[in-house]
Amino acid sequence: MNSKKIIVALDSNDINKIKKIANLIKKEVYAFKIGYEFFFNFGIDGYNQIKKIKPKIFLDLKLHDIPNTVKQGIKAIEKLRPTFTSIHISGGDEMLKSSVINRRNTKILGVSILTSLNKDQVNKYYNEDDIDKVVKKFVRCAKNYNLNGVVCSPKEIKYVRKEVGRDFIIVTPGIRPETYNSTFDDQKRTLTPKKAIDLGADFLVIGRPITESKNPLEVVKKINQSLN
């Protein structure tokens, strides 16, 4: 596995700021993650600007729709050649099967339960008060339908790794360095970078602790040092 573990989430509506940060830290990270905020603000042109800085991109659009729509969506995403893209596992069997039909260059990750949801929210919307039980069921489906990996919170890494084996990719958001302190944080199920890697994560998605810091390069280097 690649020695670089960090995927930096470029969630911003300021493309010049993001490009400056991307150029600064590109050699210290595995990839950049482009999600809704960036993609809907800057589109394919903005995506290509980041891809020129670093070719490895996680295009995190979390597709969730009827099977044919997802199939055609993946076909269009393939033209952009991201390293990873994402779909919601909860989209159902036929959607999962359709998502891998056109896959050639891009690895497809299944999103299990969003890291912003706590036990009460999972119980309300999934009718199950045991988060672990829901995530286990979802990751089994992801593997059975030949997705390349899953996105799960760091709290679920240990048993997800047992469920899917060594070759299945685990990408983990909800990563918070010990020194990170914010008055607003919508992540509910979090761990430190070192703990997440020790539990079996392959890649760590980290956004605001890096992009909103006064010295993003220093933050990334300190995280890398902690992992090594």
N, C-alpha and C positions, 0 to 999 in steps of 0.2 A: 504494500500500500504506500502511496505517496507520503513523504515525510511531512509535507505541509498539510495541516488539518483544518485551517480556518477558512470558512466561506463568509465574506463580509457582505452584509445586507446593505445595499445602496438605496435606502428608502428616503428619497428627498425630492423636493420640487425645484432644487437649485443645481442645475447640471454642471455649472462651472465649479462649484464647491466640490461636488462629487468627483468630477474628473481630476481635480487637484489631489484629493485624498487617494483616489485610485492609483494615480501615477506615483504617489509617495510610498504606498504600501504594497504595490503589485508583486514585488519579489519575495515578500514575506508571507503571502497567503496562497491558498490553493486555488480559489476562484472568487468571483463576485456574484452576489445574488441580486437579480432584478425582479422586483415584484410589482404589484398594482400601481403604487404611487409613481414610481419612475416610469414604468412602461406606458401608463395612460397619459402622463405628462409629455413624454419625449418620443414615444413610439419606436418604430424600427430604426429610425435614424439615430436616436439616442442610444438604443441597444448596440448598434454597430460602432458608435463612438467608444463605448466601454469595451466592446470586443476587440477593438484595435489596441487598447491599452493592455488587455489580458484576454486571450482567447477562451479561457475556461469560464463559462457562464452557467449559473443555475437560474433558468428562466422560470420563476416560481409563480405560475398563474393558477394553480390549483383548479384545474378543469373539473367541472361537475355538471353534467348535462345528459341528455339522451345519448345512447351509444353512437349513432351515426354522427352527431354533432361533435362528440369528443374525438371520434376517429378522424374526421376532417380537420379538426383543430390540431391534433397531433401531426397530421400530414403537413399542415402549414408551418407549424413550429419546427419541424425537421429541416425546412429550408433555411432556417436561421442557424442551425447547427449548434445549439447550446449543448453543454456537457450533460446537464440534467434538466428535466422539467417535472412538473408535479400534477397529480390528479387526486381527487378525494376518493378514498377506498369505499366510502359509503355510497358511491354512485351505483353500486350493484354489479352483479356478475357479468351481465352483457356489456356494460360500460367498460369494465376492467378488461374483458377479452378484446373489445374493439380498440382499446388504447394501444395495444402492442402490435396490431396488424401491420402498421406502416413504419414501425420503428427500425431505423437503420443506424443512425449515428448518435442519437440521443438516448440516454438512460432515463427510464421513467420511475419516479418515486411516488409511492402511495402515501398520502397524508392520513394519519390515523385520527387522533383527537387533538384539536388545536391546543397549544400550550396556554392559551388565554382562558381555557375552561377549567373550573375547579369541580370538585365532586358534586356540588349541588346543581351546577349547570349541565353536567353530564347526565345526572339523574333526570333532569327536566327534559332534555332534548333527545336522549338515547334510551330513556326508561330503564336505566340500570345505574345503581349507586356504586358499583365497583368499576372504577376506571380501568384497572388492570385487566379485568375480564373482557371489556369491550375492545381494548387495544390488542389483546392476544387474538381475539376472533378476527379482527381486521387484518393483522399482519399475516395470519395464516392464509387469508384470502389473497392478499397481495402476492405472496409466494406461489400459491396454487395457480394463479393466473399469469405467472411469469413476468411480473414486474421486476425491476432491477434492485429495488430497495424500498425503504420506508422512511417517512419523517415522523419522529415521535419525540416526546419530551424526554429530558434526561432522567426523569423519575422512572421511566419504563424501559430504559436501555437494557438492564441486566436480563430481564426475562424475555424481552424481544429477541436478544441475541440467542438465547437458548431455543426459542421457537424457530428462528430462521436460519441458524447456522452461520458459519464463518464467512461465506462468500457473498452473502446478501448485504447490501449497503445500508448502513444506518446513518442518517443525517439528523442532527439534533439541534433545534433552536432552543430558546429558553436558557441560554448560557449567560451567566453573570459572574464576571471576575469578582474576587473577594473585595476589591477596593472600589467597586462600582456602587455609587449611591445616587439615586434619582428620586425626585419628588413625585414623578409619575412613571409607573411601570405596569403595563397591562399583562405582563407574563406572570402566570400563577404557579407553574410547576417548573422550578429552575434548579440548576446546580452550577458549580464552578467548572471551568474548562478541564482542569486536571481530573476531577472526579468523573466527569462524563467520559473522557477517553479511557480511564481506568476501568470503567464499567463495560466498555465495548463499542463506543461510538466510533465511526470512521471519520466523520467530518462534523465540525461545529459551526452553526450559523450564529454569527455575532454581528449586531448592527450598532445600536446607539452607544454602547460602551466604547466603541472605537470611533465611529463617525462623529459623535458629539463631544469627544474629548479634545482637550487643548493640544495634545500631541498624539495623533493617531498612530504614527509609526512607533513611538515608544510603547504605547499600549500593546500593539501587536507583538512587538519583540518580547515584552515581558510575558505575554501569554505563551508564546512559543518556547521561551525559556522554562516556564513552569511545566510544559508538556514534555520537555526533553530531560 
